[in-house]
Amino acid sequence: MAKAKKQETNSKQVRKFSLLRAFLILIGADLLLLMAPGFGLLNSMFYIGEVISWASLLVGLALLVVGFKGLFRKV
């Protein structure tokens, strides 16, 4: 009878993908593309105030940072 092979340990760590963080990245990127002062898509079609444009730019950047920070986590 043949001996059973030993199971080898998996050296790679499993990483879990966070769907909520991916949505945060998408929302942040949309805010940047739509509302960025000077070159945003909505700013080129409509007049949007500078305060709203800069605030949405900062919120979009913050969402991108938070989203990328916790996108993959170790299990």
Residue pairs with C-beta under 8 A, 6 or more apart in sequence:
13 74
13 75
14 74
14 75
15 72
15 73
15 74
15 75
16 72
16 73
16 74
16 75
17 71
17 72
18 70
18 71
18 72
18 73
21 66
21 67
21 68
21 69
21 70
21 71
22 67
22 71
23 67
24 63
24 64
24 66
24 67
25 63
25 64
25 67
25 68
25 71
27 60
27 63
28 59
28 60
28 61
28 62
28 63
28 64
28 67
29 60
29 64
30 60
31 56
31 57
31 59
31 60
31 63
32 40
32 57
32 60
32 61
32 64
33 40
33 41
34 40
34 41
34 42
34 56
35 42
35 43
35 48
35 52
35 53
35 56
35 57
35 60
36 43
36 53
36 56
36 57
36 60
37 43
37 50
37 53
37 54
37 57
40 48
40 53
42 48
43 53
